[in-house]
């Protein structure tokens, strides 16, 4: 079966999770963001001690953290075949890892680039920074200004891997979800 793999990405606090939740409530198959699980695990094991900085910048072994993150995203990519759905949505994609690594000036191995070239998504929806909805939810590490910079890194990274990006306009969660659905094949 041909599966349409759709990524919803953007900087922190742009509404990704709310849209993923709305898609799921409408019966769409969605993969949740995996980094919060890794962050919680790193905090629990004491690998992160500063709760106000991004874990990618603070873990004792950023390469191991990023490798684990990429592997979890590959698992989600592959699990789409198990879902037996024609269309699946992801809260962030594999290239997001490289965008954040670039943002934090971490070295990116050729193996990571190869992974991004191998595991290709069908559509990329990018949510722009939106100061009106930006909130610090206790697990958020970035300021709004940093979120803007990350947005640009995400856009740049996806374009480097030859993705056409569809920018999602501001609006209610339902309007933004409707926009995304209207730009997919189903």
N, C-alpha and C positions, 0 to 999 in steps of 0.2 A: 504494500500500500504506500502511495505517495503521501508524505506527511508535510504539511506546511508548518514550519518552525518559525515562530514570531517572537522577537525580543522587544521588550519594553524596557528602555534604559533612560538614564538621565542622572544628573547630579543628585546629591542628597536632598530630601524634602521637596521633591517635585511632583509627588502624587503617584509614583509607580505602584506602590503596594495597594493603595486605594483602588487603582484601576484593575490590578490583578484580582483583588477581592471582588470587585464588581463583575469582572469577566467570569470568575468562578461561580458567583451567585446566579449568573445567567446560564450556567451549564457548560461553560467552556473549560477545557482541561488546562490547568495552570501549574507551573512549577514556581515555588516560592524562592525568594532570595536565600542563598545558603550562607552568606557571610555572617549573619547575625548568630547562627549556630556556632560558627568557628570563633567568633568574638567571645561569646559566652563561655565556650570551652577554654579559650586562652585566659580569660579572666579567672575561671574556676581553678585552673592549674597554676595560677600565679605567673604565667608567661607575660601578662600585661599587668602593669601596676598603675599606670597613669590612665584613669578612666575618661580623660578629656582629650585624648588624642587618638587618631585612627590606628587600629591595631596593625595595619600593614606597615606602618612606620615604626611601631614599637616592639613587635615581637622579637624575641631573641634571635630567631632564624627566619628572616623574611622570605628566603627562598623556599624553605619547607612550608611555611604558611601559604605562600602563593601557589606552590605545587599542589598542596592539599586542596586549595580553593579551585584551581583549574580542574583537578581530577573530579571534584564533586560536580562541577558544571558539565564535564564530559559525561559523567554518569547520568545527569538529567537529560542531556542531549540524547544519549542512547536509550534512556527509559521511555522516550517518546514512542518507540516502536511497541513497547509493552502496553502503552495506554490504548492502543488500537483506535485512535482518534485520527480524523483527517487533518486536524489543526490543533496545535498546542502553543501556549504562550509561556514565556519565560520572564521572570523578574530579574533582569540582567542576563547578559550572555558571556561567553568565554572571553571575547576581546575586552570586556570591562576590566578584567584582571590586569591586562597589559596597560590599559589607560591609567589605572591607579598606580601601577608600578612606575610608569613614566612620570606621573604627577609627583611621586615621591623620589624621583631620580634614582630608582633602583635599576640595576642591570637586567635586561631582558634577554634571555637565552634564545638561540635560534630554535631550540626545541619548542619554546612557547609560541614563537612565530609560526612554526610548522603546524602546531595544534590549531591555531586560528585559521590557517589556510585549509586544514583538513575538515574541520567541523564547521560547516557553513550553514547559516540560517537563511531563511527565505525573505524575511522582512525585518527591518529595524525601525522601530518607532522611538524617537528621541523626545523626551520631555524637557523643555527649556527651564532655566531657573525662574522661579516665581516667588518673589519676596513676600507677596501677600499670604502665601500658604506655608512659608518656611517656619518650622518650629523645631525646637530642641526637645526631642522625646526621651532624653535620658540615655539613649543608646547612640545618639548622633554625635559625631566628633568634629564636624566641620562647621565653620562660620558660613554665612551666606556668601561672602566674597570667595571663600574657598570652593563652595558649591559651584559658583560661576566658572571658576578655573577648571574644575573637574569636568563640567559640562563640555567645555572646549576640548579637553583632552579626550573625552569619550567620542566626540564628533570626529576629531582628527584621527583617532585610532580606528574607528569603523571605516572611515574613508580610505585609510591606508590599506585595508583589506578589501577594497573595492565594493563596499556596500553602498547602495542608494539609501539615503536616510529620509524618513518621513517625519517631519517635525509636527508634534501634536500641539494644536492651539490651546490656549487657556480656556477654561470653561468649567462647568460642574463636572463631577466625576462621571456622571451619566453621559454628558455631552462628549467628553473626551473618550470614553469607552465606545460610544456610538461612532465617533470619528475613526477610531482604530478598526472597528468591525467593518465599517464601510470601505476600508482600504485593504481588506483581505479577500481571499478567493471565495469564502463561504457567504 
